Amino acid sequence: MNPSAFRALFPDLSDADFPFRQPVTGEAVYYLTEGGSTRIPTPPTMKNHGNFVMSLSEAVRWLGEKAEALGINIFPGFPVESLLVDGDRVIGVRTIAGGLDREGAPTDVYTEPTDLTARVVVLAEGTRGPLAQAWRDWQRVTSPNPQIFALGVKEVWDVAKPLDRVIHTMGWPLPADAFGGSWCYPMGPNQVSIGLVVGLDYHDAGLDVHESLQRMKLHPLFKEILAGGTMVEWGAKTIPEGGFHSLPERLCGDGLVMVGDTAGFVDVPSLKGIHYAMESGMLAASTIVSALGTEGVVGTSQLMPYDAAVRASTIVKDMHKTRNMRLAFKDGFLPGALKAGLMTLTGGAFPGGRIAMPADAEAPRESGPKRPFVPDNVLTFSKVDAVFKSGNATRDSIPSHLVIGRDISGEVADFYAALCPAAVYERDGDTLRVNAPNCVDCKATDVLGPRWTPREGGSGPKYRLM
């Protein structure tokens, strides 16, 4: 975590007051092969001196407590189904009904949707937010490149001995034509966070990110760190990776602004996005306070100062410097690494212009031979066991929140089964079986297949440490 946004939001507090686990005191980057590792110089964009290791779940709870102490009402557990509009103006949101059975009929615990109206609605949905997707499509708000995404699968472990450095890796277990890498971070003396991120434009239709992480934990580099430990939490999510060229052409409209991952504020080369999300929220708040001081409708013109402020901020300035760096890897790891090095040396001037990028769903894919993998339930775990560790609290009897196409072939069913880290999809003969309650809302298939929609409040994972 880059602490700059916390420091700006709470200027009277010190770093010791923030919900950080520890400062980064050492770091190392390795290129992995299946049996070995070679330490390489830390790329300038990935240096973390001055940053902190933290749990996002803990930080969100801490920020929520600070907000409530100021008299702000927070209502968790009320997912939103749709925007309320008046002409082209957003005037509020409608929550999702609760207590429906699998066929969508009300049960004895049914709760009706609630309409909430507001002069300004802030979309902070994270990646692939359905409201933001709908609004952008409706208002024809495009971007030079489509947004592209990565899938990250993560575990938190109690360990027997402290880890003394932040670790990042490249190479194995990913194929050479896939973009991604791993991390292992110390979270105090007795815990570590370990995970693997893979760009969803990969070409092997059988690539399984969860299984790849399980194999990775058996590598000597990580096996030594985890030996004698216990996996205490598991999770998965998508990350927007398109960078500068995938930012929306405008970040606001009549009665609406977009912040954080919803807008795509992630700088992939530095592996950072949380402080950008916070900074964008602060800039949005300043604009909205001014807009609410005027009479009548809050239109696009009153909210455009937010757009201008973001584009003049460190958010967009940082993303502009690395604007083509993630995109350079679309032709493979080695060519991408060479181009990324030149981009770093030239401050983003090389190669000039914009590297065009197709949407992830347009990437060509082929099925290759699959290596069987059997978890040992000590270091490695099945998807079903992992979902249990996410604290998933979804009722088995709620309607499916996944919109599936018709006539799914066995080959496509295999692709969905490998793609999903939570065992939601299974091939059953030549058909697709869907275990919707397993879903942990990572939204990977929303990028490449079945559409994700919000479900009733209280569903999904209950992360404590992620």
N, C-alpha and C positions, 0 to 999 in steps of 0.2 A: 504494500500500500504506500503510495506517495502521500505523505501527510499534509500536503499543502492545503487541501480543501478543509480538513478538520481545523487547521490553524486559522484559516480565514473565517470560518464559521464561528469558532469559539476563541477569539483573540485573547480572552482573559484566562484561558486554561493552558496548561503545559502539556507536552507530549506524554508525561507520566499520567495525566488525567484521562487520556483517551483510551478506548477499549482495544488497545494493541497488545499482542502477546509478547513481542520482543523486537528489538532493533536487529537489522541485518548486520552481522559482525563478520561474516565471511561468505564467499560464494565461489562456485565452480561450475563450469560448463563442460560436458563430456560428449564426445561422439561415440555412440554405442555400436558394437557388433553383437551378435547373439551370445558370444562367450566372453567378450572383453570390452574395455572402455579406454578411450584416449582423451586426456584432458586437453582442451583447446582454449585459446584466449577468449575471454568474455567479450562478445560483441559490444561496442559502445552503447547501443540502444538498450542492452539488457543489464547494464550495471545497476546495482541496487543499493549502493552505499548511500546512507541517509534515509532509506525507506524502512518500513516496519512489516513484520509478519502479523497478520490479524485474521480473525474469523469474521466473515461478512455477516453471518447470522448474529453473532454477538454485537457487532457494530450497529446493525439495524435495530436490535432491541434497545441498545443504549441510546440511539438517536430518538427512538420512539418515546422513551422515558423523558428525554429532554423536551420533546415537543409537548407531551402531555402536561409537564410542569409549567408550561407557558399557557395552558388552557386550551390547547388544540385537541379536538376530538378525533380519535383514531378508531375506526371500525374494521378490524381484521375479520376475515371469514365471510366477506360479502363480495364474491366475484361479480364482475360486471359483464352483462350479455351484449349490450348495444348502446350506441350513442342516441341521445334524444336531440332532434334537430328541428329547426324552424327555418324553412327555406335552405339557404346555404350556411346557416349559423348553428353551431353546436350550443345547446342550452342545458345539457346535463347527461345523465346516464341512467340505464335501467339495470338493476341487479338480477341475478339468476334466481329462478324459483328453486326451492329446496323441498325435499321429501317426496320426490317422484319415484315411481317404481321403474323397472326396466322398460316397460312399454310407454313410459311418460305420463302415466295416470297418477293423480294425487293419492297419497297415503294419509294415514291419520296424523302424520307429523308434517304435513304439507305447509310450506310457507310461501306466500305470494311474492312475486317480484316487487321491488320498490323503485319508484322513480325519484331520483335526486336531481334537482335543478341547480344551476350555478351560472354566474356570468362568465366564468372562465373554467374550462376543464383542462387539467394537466394530464397528459398521457405519459405515464411512467411504467409501462407494461413489461419492461425488459425486452428480450429478443422475440421477434415474430409475434408481436402483440396483435390480436385480431382487430381491435378497434383502430389502431394506427394503420393496419393494412387496408381496412375498409375505408377509412377517411381519405387516405392517399389515393386510392383507386377512384373514389367518388369525386374528389377534387382535382384529380389528374396531377398530383404532385409527384414528379418523377425525379430521377437522379441520373448523372452521366453513365454510371455503371449500375447494374443491379446489385443489391446487397448479397454478399456471400457469407457463409456461416461455417463455424467449426463446432464439433461436438466434444465436450470435455467430460470425462468420467473421473471421479475423485473419491478417495477414501481418507478417513482420519484414523490413525492408529495410536493406541497406547504402546509405548516402546520401553525396552529395558534400559537403554542408555541414551543420553542426549545426543542430538545431532548438532554439529558445530558449524554448519554452513548451509546456505541456500544452494540447492542443486538444480540445474536444468540439463536436459539431454536432447540430442538430435540423433537421427538415424534409427537403428533397430529399436522397437519391433515393427516400424512402419516400412512399407515398400518405398522404393526410391522415388516413385511418382506421386507420393502423397505428402502434403504439407502438414507439419505438426511437430510435437515434441512432448517431453514429460517434465515434471518437477517433483521435488521432494523438499519440503520446507519444515524447519523446526518450529513447533508451536509451544515453546517452553521446554523444560527439561524432560518431560515425560510423554510428549505427543509429537507426531509428525503428520503433515498433510502430504499425500502422494497422489499423482494423477497423470492422465495422458489426454492430450488434445489433438484432434485430427480434423483438418479441413474437409468439408463435405463435398468437395469436388474430386475426391479420390476416384480411381478407375477400377479397382478390384471390387466387384459386386459382392464378394464374400467377406470383405473386411469387417471385422467386428471389434469395435473400440473397447468394449468391456473385456472381451477375451484377450485382446492385445495387452491391456493393463495387467491382467492376471499373469500372462506369460512374462511380462516385464518384471514383475515382482520376484521372479525366480532368478533374475540376472544377479551375478555376484555383487554388483554395486549396491543393489537394493535389498537383496536377501540378508546381507550383513546388518543393515539398518533395522530391518523388521524382525530379525530373529528374536524369539522369545516374547514378541509383542502380541497384541490383540486388535483386530479391526473393530472399531466402535461405531463408525458411521460411514455411509456410502451415499453418493449422490451423482447427478448428471444434469448438464444444461448445455444449451447452445450459446455461441458467442458470435456477435457480428464482426466480420473480418474484412469487409470491403474497403474500409478506410475512407479517406478524403473523397475519392471519386464516387463513393456510394452514399454520400450525405444527401438528404432531400434538398431539392432546389429552394424550398422554404420550410421553416420549422414551425410555422404557425398559420392560423386561419381565423375566421370569424369565431371567437369564443373558444379557441383551442391552441395549446402549445404542446410540443413534444420534447422530452428530455431523456438523457441517459442512453441506455442501450436501445431504447425505442427509436431514437434518432441515429444510432450507430456510432456513438462516441467511444470508440475503442481504438487505441494505437497498438496494433498487433506487434510491431517490432520491439516495443518496450514492455509488452505484456501488461498493459495498464488500461483501466477504464473506470475504476470506481471513483477516483478523484475527479475525473471529467464529468461523471454523472452528478456528483455533488455540486460541482461548479456550475453546471448547466441549470440545476435546480435553483441555485442561489441567484443566477442571472434572470431566470424566469420569475422568481419571486419579486425581484426588484421591479421588473417591468409590470407585473400584474398589480402590485401595490399602486403604482402610478396610474394604471389604466382604471382601476376600481375607484379612483378619486374623481373620475369624470362622470358626467351624466349619460344615461342611456346605454345603448348597446356597445359592448366591447368588441370592436371589429378588428380585422386584420391590421389596419393602419395603426391602431393603438398598441398592438402586440408586436409589430415589426421591430421595435427597438430591441426586443429579445433576440431576434434573428441577427441583427447587426452586432449586438454585444457578443454573441457566441462566435461569430465569424472574426471578430477582432480579438478574441480571447486566446489564451494559451491552448485551449482545446483544439481549435482549428489550425492555429499556427503549428502546433506539434504534429498534427495529422498531415498537414501540407508537406512538412519536411520529409515524411516517410510515405508519401502518397502512392508510390508505385512499388514499395518494398514487398508487401505480401503478394501483390499481383505478379511479381517477377517469378514466383515459384510455380506458376501454372504449367511450366514445361518441365518440371522435375526439380529435385533438391539441389544437385550440383550446379546446373545453370543458374538456378535461383540464388544460390549462395554467392556466386560470382557477381551477379548483377546487384545483389543487395549490398555487397562490399563496395562496389563503385558508387552506389547511391549514397552510402554513408560518407564516403570520401568527398563527394560533391555536394553534400547537403541537400540531396534530393534532386539536383539539377539533371543528373543522368537518369533516364535517357531522354528527358524532355517530354512534354505532352502527357498523354494518358495511355496507360496500357489497358486496352479493352478486355473485359472479362465477361464470359457468359454466366448465366445463373447456374447455381449448383446442379439443378435438376437437368440441365442440358449437357452435363459432362458425360462422355461416352463411358460405358462400363462393360466389363466382361467377367464372367465367372471362371475362376480357375480352380485347381485342386485344393481341397480343404483339409487341413491337418486336424485330426481329432484332438480334443482337449478335455481332460477329466480333472475337475478341481480336487485339491487335496483337503479342503476345509480347514487348513491350518494357515497357509499363506494365500491360497487361491480359493475363490468361491464362485458358485453359480450365480446366474442373474437373479433367480428367485430368492436365494439367500441374501443377495445384495439389496434387493428391494425391501426385504424385511428390515435391514439395517438403516434404511432411509426413514423409518418411522411411518411408512405409508398408512394412512388412516381412511382409505376410501371404502365406502360401503359396497359390498358385492352386488347389491340390488339396484344401484342407480342406473339411469339410462347411459348408454355409451356416449362419450363425448368426442368420439373419433369418427370422422366422415370418410368412409371407405368407398373406393370405386367398385364398380361391378366387374364380374368375370376376371378376378385376379388369377393369373396363371401360377402354377407351382414355382416357376423360376422367379417371378416377382415376389411371391410369398417368401422364398428363401432370402431374397434381398432385404425385405422388411425385417425378417427375423434376425438377420445379422446386424442391420442398422440399429435397431432398437436395443438400448442397453438394459431394458427392464422386463424382457420376456413378454411383451404385450402381444407380439405377433409370432405365430407358429405355422409351419406348413403341416397340413393334415391331408395326406394323399396329394391330390392336385388342387386343393383349395386352401384358403387362408382362414385360420382360427384366430380370433381376436380376444385377448384377455384384458379388456379395458381397465379394470380396477388396478392392474399392476402399474399403470402409467405414473411416472414421476414428473410429468410436465416438462421434459427437456426440450420438446418441440422439434426433435430431429426429423421425424417423419413429416411434420408440417412443411419442412424445407423440401423433402424429396418424395413425399407420397401422401398417405392419409392426412387429412386436415385435422388439426387440433382445435377444439373449442373449449371454453371454460366450463367447469362443472360446479356442482353445488358446494357451498361453503363448508370448510372442514376437510375437503378431499385432498388427496395428494400427499407428498412427503411432509414430514415434520422435522425439518433440519434444526439441529441445536448448535452444530460446530462448523458447518459448511462455510 
